[in-house]
């Protein structure tokens, strides 16, 4: 089974940027959707951004215009470019790979945005 490893999280000031990476141990080309979700303390996990195999992207309203998801099916990596970060973006960010018979999660990476 493919494993996902996130990286790129950290502490950043409001208005700053971070780029998250999700490296897969195998091919991601078979996954219909690659997405980033996040979970803040005391809140439910929510979808941040997702991208289909065909390149169509969807974003949560709260991040539209600030975050950009991309996937590289050659490098088997998914990225989340996060700009104009806000304290409300503080959360653990998880990478997810979804296929018909598989749903794989990474271990998460912490993003903390200070005001």
Backbone torsions as a table, in degrees:
resi	resn	phi	psi	omega
1	UNK	NA	140.3	179.1
2	UNK	-65.4	138.4	174.1
3	UNK	-112.0	147.5	-178.4
4	UNK	-117.5	135.2	179.0
5	UNK	-127.8	117.1	178.5
6	UNK	-88.7	152.4	175.0
7	UNK	-154.2	167.4	175.4
8	UNK	103.8	-5.0	178.4
9	UNK	-72.9	172.7	178.9
10	UNK	162.4	-165.8	179.8
11	UNK	-102.6	130.6	-178.9
12	UNK	-143.5	151.6	177.4
13	UNK	-79.7	154.2	175.9
14	UNK	-53.8	137.1	-176.9
15	UNK	92.6	-11.5	-179.2
16	UNK	-82.9	-175.6	-177.0
17	UNK	-131.9	152.6	172.0
18	UNK	-142.7	152.6	174.1
19	UNK	-123.4	115.5	177.7
20	UNK	-90.7	145.1	175.9
21	UNK	-123.8	146.9	176.3
22	UNK	-130.4	107.3	-178.0
23	UNK	-98.2	128.2	179.1
24	UNK	-97.2	146.2	-179.7
25	UNK	-78.5	-10.8	177.8
26	UNK	-146.1	-168.1	-176.8
27	UNK	-67.0	137.6	175.4
28	UNK	-102.9	1.3	-174.6
29	UNK	-64.7	-21.9	-179.2
30	UNK	-85.5	-8.0	-178.9
31	UNK	-86.8	128.1	-177.7
32	UNK	-64.6	-42.0	-174.9
33	UNK	-134.8	134.5	168.9
34	UNK	-113.1	133.0	-175.6
35	UNK	-142.5	164.4	171.7
36	UNK	-117.1	130.1	174.5
37	UNK	-121.0	164.6	177.2
38	UNK	-143.1	155.1	177.5
39	UNK	-138.1	117.2	177.1
40	UNK	-91.6	157.9	-180.0
41	UNK	-55.7	129.1	177.9
42	UNK	76.9	5.2	-178.4
43	UNK	-122.1	161.7	177.2
44	UNK	-77.1	154.6	175.4
45	UNK	-66.1	138.9	-178.5
46	UNK	-133.9	150.9	175.7
47	UNK	-72.0	132.6	175.6
48	UNK	-99.9	-51.4	-178.8
49	UNK	-158.6	146.6	177.2
50	UNK	-140.8	151.8	179.1
51	UNK	-137.2	132.1	178.3
52	UNK	-79.4	169.9	178.1
53	UNK	-61.8	-28.6	179.7
54	UNK	-83.0	-3.8	176.3
55	UNK	97.9	3.8	177.0
56	UNK	-78.3	134.3	-176.2
57	UNK	-118.2	146.2	173.4
58	UNK	-128.9	149.5	-177.9
59	UNK	-135.6	149.2	169.5
60	UNK	-65.4	146.0	-179.0
61	UNK	-56.6	-33.7	-175.2
62	UNK	-69.3	-16.1	-177.5
63	UNK	-118.0	-3.5	-179.3
64	UNK	-57.2	134.5	-180.0
65	UNK	85.3	-10.7	179.8
66	UNK	-115.6	-34.9	-177.4
67	UNK	-109.0	148.2	176.4
68	UNK	-136.1	126.5	177.0
69	UNK	-99.8	144.4	175.0
70	UNK	-146.7	156.0	178.2
71	UNK	-135.1	141.3	178.9
72	UNK	-119.3	100.0	-176.9
73	UNK	-74.9	-8.5	174.6
74	UNK	-84.6	-45.4	178.9
75	UNK	-85.9	-5.2	-179.5
76	UNK	55.0	47.5	-177.0
77	UNK	-136.7	143.8	176.1
78	UNK	-120.2	141.0	-176.7
79	UNK	-121.7	153.9	170.4
80	UNK	-133.9	107.8	176.0
81	UNK	-87.5	122.2	-176.4
82	UNK	-118.7	116.0	179.2
83	UNK	-115.4	164.2	178.2
84	UNK	48.6	49.4	-175.5
85	UNK	-65.8	146.0	-179.4
86	UNK	-121.1	157.1	176.5
87	UNK	-55.4	-31.5	178.2
88	UNK	-67.1	-12.1	177.1
89	UNK	-82.5	-5.5	179.2
90	UNK	-61.9	124.2	-177.0
91	UNK	-178.3	171.6	166.4
92	UNK	-90.1	127.9	-177.9
93	UNK	-102.6	129.5	-177.0
94	UNK	-117.4	140.9	173.6
95	UNK	-93.3	142.4	-178.7
96	UNK	-136.0	136.9	176.3
97	UNK	-121.0	123.6	-174.2
98	UNK	-119.2	126.4	173.8
99	UNK	-133.1	178.3	-176.1
100	UNK	-58.3	-43.6	-175.2
101	UNK	-115.2	10.1	-178.8
102	UNK	-139.7	146.9	171.3
103	UNK	-144.9	106.4	-171.5
104	UNK	-111.6	136.9	178.4
105	UNK	-119.0	146.2	170.9
106	UNK	-84.9	-178.9	-176.0
107	UNK	-86.8	-12.7	177.0
108	UNK	96.7	154.5	175.4
109	UNK	-136.9	136.2	-174.9
110	UNK	-82.2	131.4	172.3
111	UNK	-119.6	124.0	179.0
112	UNK	-124.3	123.9	-179.2
113	UNK	-112.9	118.7	-178.8
114	UNK	-93.0	148.0	-178.9
115	UNK	-87.9	NA	NA
